Amino acid sequence: MCRNITVLRGLEPPATAEEIEAAATQYVRKVAGISKVSDTTRDAFDAAVAEVAAATTRLLEQLPPRKQPPPTVPPLRRPEVVARIQGRSAG
């Protein structure tokens, strides 16, 4: 399964727009079978990611609070992932 699709409900602090978009992107990549977006797939891909992210945001807003925190930490909150992203930005 895609690594960025993790439980976002019940996070403290709540899931960020960046975390929701990362999960939406991985979902769309998985169902579309697209690992690298090309010029011919970009519009459809970006529209799908926006729709999935919007639906996910609405879902998280409408669900009641969780009784227990999620069992895993989303990738964007993991120190090694943050360091890797910052390394790409610096280089």
C-alpha positions as CSV (number, residue, x, y, z in Angstrom):
1,M,0.0,0.0,0.0
2,C,1.1,3.6,-0.5
3,R,3.3,4.8,2.3
4,N,1.6,8.2,2.7
5,I,-1.9,6.8,3.1
6,T,-2.1,6.6,6.9
7,V,-4.8,7.3,9.4
8,L,-5.3,11.1,9.6
9,R,-8.3,11.2,11.9
10,G,-7.4,11.8,15.6
11,L,-4.0,13.4,15.1
12,E,-2.8,16.0,17.6
13,P,-2.4,18.5,16.2
14,P,-5.1,17.7,13.6
15,A,-4.0,16.7,10.1
16,T,-2.6,19.5,8.0
17,A,-3.6,20.4,4.5
18,E,-0.2,19.2,3.4
19,E,-0.7,15.8,5.0
20,I,-4.2,15.5,3.5
21,E,-2.8,16.4,0.0
22,A,0.1,13.9,0.4
23,A,-2.4,11.1,1.2
24,A,-4.6,12.2,-1.7
25,T,-1.7,12.2,-4.1
26,Q,-0.6,8.7,-3.1
27,Y,-4.2,7.5,-3.4
28,V,-4.6,8.9,-6.9
29,R,-1.2,7.5,-8.0
30,K,-2.2,4.1,-6.8
31,V,-5.7,3.9,-8.4
32,A,-4.5,5.6,-11.7
33,G,-1.3,3.5,-11.9
34,I,0.7,6.7,-12.4
35,S,4.1,6.9,-10.7
36,K,5.3,10.0,-12.6
37,V,2.9,12.6,-13.8
38,S,3.4,13.7,-17.4
39,D,2.1,16.7,-19.4
40,T,-0.7,14.5,-20.8
41,T,-1.9,13.3,-17.4
42,R,-1.2,16.4,-15.3
43,D,-4.6,18.1,-15.5
44,A,-6.6,15.0,-14.8
45,F,-4.2,14.0,-12.0
46,D,-4.2,17.4,-10.3
47,A,-8.0,17.6,-10.5
48,A,-8.4,14.2,-8.9
49,V,-5.9,15.0,-6.1
50,A,-7.9,18.2,-5.4
51,E,-11.2,16.4,-5.3
52,V,-9.9,13.6,-3.0
53,A,-8.2,16.1,-0.7
54,A,-11.4,18.1,-0.5
55,A,-13.5,15.0,0.3
56,T,-11.0,13.9,2.9
57,T,-11.0,17.3,4.6
58,R,-14.8,17.2,4.7
59,L,-14.8,13.7,6.1
60,L,-12.3,14.5,8.8
61,E,-14.3,17.6,9.8
62,Q,-17.6,15.6,10.0
63,L,-16.4,12.5,11.9
64,P,-16.6,12.5,15.7
65,P,-13.3,12.6,17.7
66,R,-11.4,9.3,18.0
67,K,-11.3,7.6,21.3
68,Q,-7.7,6.5,20.8
69,P,-4.9,8.1,18.7
70,P,-4.0,6.5,15.4
71,P,-1.5,3.6,15.6
72,T,1.1,5.2,13.3
73,V,2.5,8.6,12.7
74,P,2.0,10.1,9.2
75,P,5.1,10.3,7.1
76,L,5.2,14.1,7.1
77,R,5.6,14.0,10.9
78,R,8.5,11.5,10.9
79,P,11.9,13.1,11.6
80,E,13.6,11.1,8.9
81,V,11.1,12.1,6.2
82,V,11.3,15.8,7.3
83,A,15.1,15.6,7.0
84,R,14.9,14.0,3.6
85,I,12.5,16.7,2.3
86,Q,14.6,19.5,3.7
87,G,17.7,17.9,2.1
88,R,16.0,18.0,-1.3
89,S,15.0,21.6,-0.8
90,A,18.6,22.6,0.1
91,G,20.2,20.8,-2.7
